[in-house]
Amino acid sequence: MRERVHERGLFRVANISKQMRAVSKHPPAARPRLLRATPLGLASRLLDLGAAHRALLERFAQRGTITILFTDIANFTASTETGGEKTAMELLDTHDAIVTPAIVGNRGRVVKNVGDGIMAAFRDPSDAVAAAAAIITRTRGNGLPTLPLRIGLDAGRPTRRGEDYIGHTVNLAARLVKRCREGEALVTDAVHRAATGVDDVVWRERGRPALKGVAKPPRTWRLTVRHERTATPARARGR
């Protein structure tokens, strides 16, 4: 039911956009007659609000999207082969102590543990970016042992299966984490464009890295943190 309502909403917005573009092609003197012939009584006011109109369309387009975040401990296998089971448990405990509060504190949900990392889901890409920034900051120490962590993020419409998600968005985020450097996140352009208002993050374009099983890799960005303090959660920014 929600999907049908959402689809009708997207159709109405797209239809309004189409009619507004048609109206804008006519001279001002001809516009009132056109407007009276349509249900767009306020369209003339909106014609000059391009930025607000684009923001409206983006909000409708983002409804139903989920941002998937994966973490991975770099060189985990080599570390555990050297240090044994005790080292493995220490690394995993440190990971959970750093990652879980950052996810929950930014309105995310830990979906499941995946080997030496986790998979998390967010409804707002800005929350996912804030969580990634908080994780990066906390892996530098701040009272906890340092941790060589990598993060991958993508946003899309994965299929929900019980409490889990499957699909291209999940696969892409999982592939990105393997191409990531320690202490940073690799983020798709979809996340980069949609995330706003996250403090102290630095974006560097990465291009289109080759990803196993992905025929057309997306444009990606490296995300790092400028300062040592934790990135501001989205809800603390008045969201």
N, C-alpha and C positions, 0 to 999 in steps of 0.2 A: 504494500500500500504506500509506504513512504517513498519507494522508488518511483511509483507512478505519479505521485504528487510532485516529486522533485523534477521528473521529466516534463510535466506540464508547466512547471515554473520556468524551466530552461527554455521551453518552446515559446512561452509568452514573452520572455525577455528578448530572445532572438528575433521574434516577430516585431516587437516594439523597435528594436535596433534597426531592422530593415525598413520600417515605415519612416523612422526618423531620418535615415539617410536619404530616402526618397524625397521627403519634405525639404531637406536642406538643399537639394539641387534646384528648387524653384526659387524665383525671385521673391523678396519679402511681400510684395503686393499680392502675390498669388497664394501665399501660405494660409491666411485665415480661412479661405474657402475649403482648402484641403483638410485643415484641422477640424472644421465643423463636420466634414464627411467621415471622420474617423473617431474612435473613442479616445483620442489623444489630446484632450483639451489643454493639457499643460505641456505638450511637446515643444511648443515654441520657446518656452523658458528653458527646456532641457537642451536645446540645440547648442547653446553656448557653454554647456557644462560638460565638456568632453572628458575631463579627468574624473569627475564624479560618476559619469556614465560608465566609464571603463572599470572603475572600482566596483560598481554594482554588478556588472557582468562577471568580474573576477570572483566576487563573493558567491554568486550563484554557481559558477563553474567549479568552485572548490568544495561545495557541499557534497558530502558523501565521500570525499577523498580521505585517505589514511596515509600518514607518513610512517614508514617502517624504519627502524633503527637497529643495526646489528653492532655488537662489540666483539672484539677478538684480542686475546693476549698474544702479542708477538713473541715468537720463539718459545712458545709454551712447551712443545714437545722436547726440544733440546734442553730446556731448563729442568724438566721433570726427569729426563734420562740421567742428568747429572746429579740432581738433588734428591731424586726419589719421590715417594708418595708424600712425605712431609712437605717438601717444596711445592708440590702440586696443590695440596690443600691450602697452604699459606697464600699462594697466588690466587686461588679461587676465592678464598675468604676476603682478601684485599680487594679483588675485583667487585664482589658483591657489596662490600662496605662503601665503595666509591660510587658504583653505578646505580644501584637500586634507589638510594635517596635522591639522586639527580633526576631520575626518571619520574618517580612518584611526586617529587617536588615541583615538577613542571607538567603536571596533569597527564602523564603518560601511564601506560600499563605494561608491565613485564609479561610478555606472552608466554615465553618458555626459555629454559636454559638450552644452549646449543654448544655442546662441547666445552670449550674454555671461554665462552662468551654468552651473551643473551640476545634475544629478539624482543623488541619493544614496539608498541604502537601508540601513535598520537593522532588526535583529530585535528590539531592545529600545527602546521609546519613550523611556526615560530616557537612553539613549545618544544618541538623536537630539536631545533637548533640551539635553544637555550639549554636544554638538557645535555646535548653534545658538548657545548662550551663549558658547562659546569663539570662534566666528566674530565675533559682535557685539563682543566685547572686543577682538579683534585688529584689527578695522576702525577702532578709535579711534587706532591708532598703534602703540605698543609696539615701536618700532624699524622698523616698516613704514609706508609711506605710508598715509594715511587713505583709506577707500574707501566710497562711498555704496552700501551693500549692503542688499538686502532678502531675506527668507527666508520660505518657506511650508512648512508641515508638515501631513500627515494620516496617520492610521493605519488600515489595513484589510487586506483580502486581495486585492491586485491579482493579475492573471494574469501568470505568468512566461512570457516569450517569448525563449528563448535566454538571453542575459545581461541582457535588458531586462525591464521591467515595463510592463503596460498596464492600463487599467481606470479605474473611478471614482475610486479613491484617488489615482492619479497625476494625473488631470485636476483634481481638487479642489486638491491641493497646488500645481499649476501656476497655477491661477486665484488662489489666495490670495496668492502672491508678488506679483502685479500690484496687489493692493489694500493692500499693506503699505507702511509708512513706512520711510524710510531709517534704518538702525541698529536695526532691530527685526525680530522674527519674528511672523508671524500663524499661529496654531496652532488646529487644531480641538479641540473638546471631548473627542474620543476620545483625543487625545494628552495633553491637559491632565490628564484623569482617570487615565490609565495611568502617566504619568511621575512617579517619586518619587525623593527623595533627591538632587536636583540643587541644589548650593549657589549662593547669590547671584543667583538669578533672581527677577524680579518679574513677577507675572501681573496683567493688567488685562482685565476682560471687554470684548469688542468688540461683542457682539451677533451678528446674522446679516446680514453685508454681502451686498449683491447681487453675484452672481458670474455671469459670462457662461456660458450653457449649463447652469446649475445651477438646476433648478426649485425645490428646497427647500434653501437654503443652511443649513449646520450652525451651531450656536453656536460662536463663536470667541473666542480670547484673544490679547491682545498679550503678547509675551514680550520683556522687556528685562533688562539685567544691572545689578545694584545697585552692584557694585564694579568696579574696573579690573582685578582679577586674573582669570585664566582660570578658568572653572567646572571643578569637579572631575570627571574622567571617572568613569563608572560603575564600571569595574573597580577603580579606586583606592579606591572606597567599599566594597570587599569583596563586590562582586557576583560 
